[in-house]
Amino acid sequence: MLTKKSRLVLKKKNKSKIVCLTAYSKNIAEEIDNHVDLILVGDSLGSVLYNFETTRKVNLSMMIEHSKSVRKGVKKSLLIVDMPFNTYKNKSQALKNCKKVMKETKCDGIKLEGGRKIIEIVKHLIKYNIPVMGHIGITPQSVRGKFRYKGKTDIEKKNLLKDSKSLEDAGVFAIVLECIEKKVSKKITESINIPTIGIGSSNFCDGQILVTDDLLGLTDNKIKFVKKYADLKSNVRKAVKKFKLDVKKGSYPSIKYSY
């Protein structure tokens, strides 16, 4: 019987695109679960839900509580949780925190940002049966200042290829490629046997992920790679306006909505 993680590898072999989205609550998780292969509880919840300017302010308890909620809405998809900034600085800290996340959220694996710099930590976690998803390119936890896509220079290209190969050799089951130049994304995807999940890294990747709130039009995100598939902000405004009018007129609550 194929595990959820091995299904991703099979999709890569069959050239069947992998669909991934974020969720921070049971309600959203329930709605997307039947349509995606992987749900990520991303530390992007810092900006989306808490209005933080950086993901560095997200802590472990936030990730755990939101992941517990998401878990209740996930039946089919692979559930992965981002490990927040400063929770995997060394092997012992990483193992302690990842075990805590796995135990309390019942997720299927965790995601770490970084390549060769954290490779010994990745190996240590996998040695203790913690499934790890990699993340290279733009790594928001370590970026200071303006984001700039990766893979422009020959040095960046070489480093990204080395990072991806090192992560594969260490045993990660997939790698997120964030904002990596399309030719480099293609090269990475073709050179490793595990799936690549792109975000702003072209359709050469084995799959794609977006922040669900962005594609639903619930944020004002102007990032180049974000495509809005709905305008829920407009729907919310219309619904609230109707509610306001009904309350003002006294037509809500009617007998139907009263005890």
N, C-alpha and C positions, 0 to 999 in steps of 0.2 A: 504493500500500500504506500503510495506516495505521500510524503509529508508536505505541509504547506510550502516550506522553503524549497523542497526539491521540485515542486510544481513550477516555481519561478524559473528554475534552471531549464526545465523541459520547455517552457514557453520560449526561452531564448533560443534553444536548439531548433524549435519549430518555427522560429521567426514570428511568433504571436506576441503582439505588443502587451506589455504589462501596465495595468492601470492602477494608479495610487493617488490617494487624497489624504488630507489631514482631517482630524476630528478632535474636539475638546470636550464633547458631551455625548451622552447616550442618544439624545434626540437626533443629532446629525449623523452619528454612527449608524443608527438604525436605517436611515434613509439611503446612505451610500453603500452599505455593506454588500448588497446584492449586485452592485455594479462595478466593484473594484476588487483587485487582488490583494491589495495591501492598504492598511489604514495606519497612518503615522500620527501619534500624539506628539506634535512638534513643539519645540520650545518657542516657535513662532507665536504661541499663545501669549507670550509676553507683550508683543506689539498689538496683536489682534484683540485680546481680551482685557489686558491690563494697561494699555497705552504706554508701555515702556519704550524708550528710544533704542534700547539694545536688549538682546536676548541674555546678556550677562546678568541681568537682574532676576531672571527666573531661577527659582530654587527647587530642590528635590521634592519638598512637600507639595508644591503646586503641581508638578508633573505627576506625582503619585495620585493625588486626589482627582485630577481630570482624567487620568488613565483608568482609574477605577470606574468612573462614570461611563467612559467610552466602552470599556469591557462589557458592560451590561447590554450594549447595543450591537455587539459584534458576534456573529455566529459563524460566518463563512471565511472572512478575510484574515490575512496574517496581520496581527496587531503588534506594532513596533513602537517603542517609546524612546524619545530623545533623552539622552543623559545631559543635564544642564551644565553650564560652565562651572568649573572648579569642583566637579564631583568625581573626576577620574584623573587626578594629578599624578598618581602613582599606582602601582599594582594593587597594593593592599586596600587603598581607599576605593579604587575602582571596583574591585571584587566585592567589597562590603556593600557599596551603594547599589551596584547592579543586582546583587542577590536580593537586596531589600525591595527594589523595584519589581523584579520578576515575581517575588513571593507575594507582595501586596497587591499588585495589579493583575497578576496572572496573564501577563503579556507573552508574546511568542519570541521576543528578542528586543535588543536595545540598539540604538544608533549612536556612534561616536564620530566627532569631527576630527579629521586629521589623517595624515598618511604615515610616512616612515617615522615621524617624530613620536608617534604613539604606538608603534608596531609591537613593542614588547608588552605593553598593556593589553593590546588586542589579543596577542598570543596567550597571555595569562588568563584572560577571561574565557577564551575558547577552551583552554585546557581544563577549566572548571565547568564546562558545559553551559556557558552563557552564549547564546547565539548573537553574533554581532553583525550589524550592517555598517558599512563604511560610508564616509562622506568626504569628498575632496573637491577642489576648485575653490569657490568662495566659501569660506567657513565663517558664518556670522559671529560665532563666539570669539573669534580671534581677530576680526576685522576692526580696524580703527579708522574713522574717517569715511570717505566716499567709497562705495563698492565699485570694483572694476573687474570686468570679466577676465578670466585666466586663459592662458595658452597663446598669448600674443608673441612672446619671444621664444627662441629656441631653448633657452634654459628652462622656462616655464613648461614647455612641451615635454622636455626630457624628465623633469621632476614629476609632472603629473602621470606620465607613463610608468615611471619607477614606483610612484606611490600606489597606483592601481595594482601593479603586479605584486608588490609587497603585501598589500592587503589581501589579495587573492591567495597568495602563498601562506599567509597567516591563518586563513580559514574563514574569512567573512563570507556570508552567503549572497551578498549583493553590495553594490556601491552607488551612492547618490553622487551624480556629477552636477555641481551647481555652477551655472554661468561659465561654462568652458567653451572655447571656440569650437565651431562645428566640426572642423577637420580633425581636431585633436580628440573630440568626443567620439568620432567615428573610429579613429585609430585605437583608442582605449577599448571601445566596445568590441572591436574585432580581435584584439590581442589577448583578451581574458575570457575564461570559460564561465564566469559568473555574470549575472545580469547587471546592467547599468541602468540606473533610473535617473532620467534627466530632469532638470529644472532650469530652464534657460540655456540648455545645452544641445539644442537641435533635435530633429526626429531621427538621428542616427542611433540614439540610445535605444536600449531594449524596452524601455518603458518611460512613463512620464508621471510626475507628481506636481500638484499645485496645492496651494492653501485654499481650502474649500470656500472660506469666506471671501476670498478674492474673486473666484470664478462666479460666485453668486451675486457679486456686486455689493457686498456688505461693507467693503472697505473702499478707501479712496486711493488705493495703490496705483501708482503710475509707472511701475516697473515695466520695461519693454516686453518681457516674456509673458506677462499676465494677460490672458484673454478672458473677458467677462462674458459669461454665458447666460446671465440673468441680471435683472436690476431689482433685487429684493428691497433695496432702500426705498424705491418708489412705491412698491406694494405696501411696505410698512406705513409709509406716510398716508397713503390712501385709506388703509384700514383704520388707522388712528383717527383720521379726520371724520370718517363715518361714525365711529364710536362716539367721538366728541359731540357730533350733531344729534345723535340719538339721545345722549344723556341730557343735552341742553333742551331738547324737545320734550323730554320725559317719556319717550317711547321705549327706552331701555332702562330697567328691565321690564318687559311686558309680562303678562300672565304666564306665558310659555316659559319664561326664565325666572319665575318666582315660585316660592314654596307656599 
